[in-house]
Amino acid sequence: MLEMSPIIIDGHQFTAVQMKLPKTNFMAVTNDKGYIMCGALDVALFNSNEKLRERKIIAGRAVGVRTIDQLIDAPLESVTLAAEELGITVGMTGREALLKMV
């Protein structure tokens, strides 16, 4: 099942996406600039692959989360190079990272 819903963080609108898969969940919170995502995101691939790096994808990854609320509150385990350029860092919460994307 796929669920999409708007969420507001400090007055800014984002879209929460959750897909229930066998034995796991896929989750992301996004806006038109970037996103945070569950452990399924391969940040190392975005940072090491030249073609993907050129796209300047702004994204962060949190691991061990099972709900959108946990994703927003969790510290980011890794971030893309483009996210770092915005001041998004490893250890910052998903909420903090999203607010840097507005």
C-alpha positions in Angstrom: 0.0 0.0 0.0 1.2 3.5 -0.9 0.3 6.5 1.3 1.1 10.1 0.5 0.1 13.0 2.8 1.0 16.6 3.3 2.8 17.5 6.5 3.7 20.9 7.9 6.9 21.6 9.7 7.4 25.1 11.2 4.9 26.4 8.7 6.5 24.8 5.6 4.7 22.1 3.6 6.3 18.8 2.8 5.0 15.5 1.4 5.3 12.3 3.4 5.5 9.1 1.3 5.2 5.7 2.9 5.1 2.4 1.0 4.5 -0.8 2.9 6.5 -3.6 1.4 6.9 -7.2 2.5 8.9 -7.2 5.8 9.9 -3.6 5.5 8.6 0.0 4.9 9.9 2.6 2.5 9.5 6.2 3.8 10.5 9.6 2.6 9.6 13.2 3.4 10.2 15.6 0.4 9.6 19.0 -1.0 10.6 20.5 -4.4 14.2 20.9 -3.3 15.2 17.6 -1.6 14.2 14.8 0.8 15.1 12.7 3.7 14.6 9.0 3.5 14.8 5.7 5.4 17.8 3.3 5.2 16.9 2.3 1.6 18.6 5.4 0.3 22.1 4.7 -1.0 23.9 8.0 -0.3 27.3 6.5 -1.1 26.1 5.8 -4.7 24.9 9.4 -5.1 28.2 10.7 -3.8 30.5 8.4 -5.8 28.7 8.0 -9.1 29.8 10.9 -11.4 26.5 11.2 -13.2 24.5 11.1 -10.0 26.8 13.6 -8.3 26.4 16.0 -11.2 22.6 16.0 -10.5 23.3 17.6 -7.1 20.6 15.6 -5.3 19.9 17.0 -1.9 19.1 14.1 0.4 19.7 12.6 3.8 19.3 9.1 5.2 18.1 7.9 8.6 18.3 4.3 9.7 16.3 2.3 12.1 13.1 4.2 11.6 9.6 2.7 11.2 7.3 5.7 11.0 7.3 9.1 9.4 7.5 10.8 12.8 10.6 8.7 13.7 12.1 9.7 10.3 11.6 13.4 11.0 13.0 13.1 14.6 15.9 10.7 13.8 19.5 11.9 13.4 20.7 11.5 9.8 23.3 8.8 9.3 24.5 10.0 6.0 23.9 12.9 3.6 24.7 13.7 0.0 27.4 16.1 -1.1 24.8 18.5 -2.4 23.0 18.4 1.0 26.3 19.2 2.7 26.6 22.3 0.5 23.3 23.5 2.1 24.6 23.0 5.6 22.9 19.7 6.2 25.2 17.4 8.2 25.4 13.9 9.6 23.8 13.8 13.1 21.3 16.6 12.4 17.7 15.6 12.7 15.5 15.0 9.7 13.4 18.0 10.8 16.5 20.3 10.9 17.6 19.0 7.5 14.1 19.6 5.9 14.1 23.1 7.2 17.4 23.8 5.4 15.7 22.7 2.2 13.1 25.5 2.2 
